[in-house]
Amino acid sequence: AASLTRASSDASLATPRRVVSCVHGFGANAYSWERAALGPLADRLGAFVVAHDAPGFGLTERSKDLRVYTPRANAGIARAMLDMLERESGAREEEAETSPAKEETETKAKTLADAAAALAAGDADPSDVASDAGEGRPAERRPSSTAALPLRRVVVGHSMGGVSAAMAAAEGGVDDVVLVAP
């Protein structure tokens, strides 16, 4: 099973401006982001923010398939997190228009965890995970009904996680990459 943690600000719950995937470095885990960074990032950026445990770190299962322990596999997980957070933000907009009291956070968190687990276990290709979890990878980035600009997709990588963050950005579909102590 995969492990992830997430945060969003009150402002981002209504209309997020960004989706952010945080990738930890060697010897760390998703909790490293949760302690001091996820909440402030969500608040300052008006974003949905998620951090996942890289395969073999934190609370993830230890696969015997060595292919899951590569920076490219971790980059695929980061990109899949962006795809699903982006879809989730669209779902929240639709919910706000039709039924503001409806809450599906627990189900969506499970979807993120399931996708991360499939990628970490090598049971899925990063390009397939988004379609397995819902509508598929968005063909185009569209503005939300209440915002003038489309969501910005951001990957933040710390230390060795910077390699995976840079790889995720190099594959396209990422607007900004932030490398912290690469």
Secondary structure, DSSP 4 states (H G I P E B T S, - for coil): ---EEEEE-HHHHHS-SEEEEEE--TT--HHHHHHHTHHHHHHHHTEEEEEEPPTTSTT----S-GGGGSHHHHHHHHHHHHHHHHHHHHHHHHHHHH-TT---HHHHHHHHHHHHHHHHTTSS-HHHHHHHHSS-S-SS--B-TT-SSBPEEEEEEETTHHHHHHHHHHTS--SEEEEE--
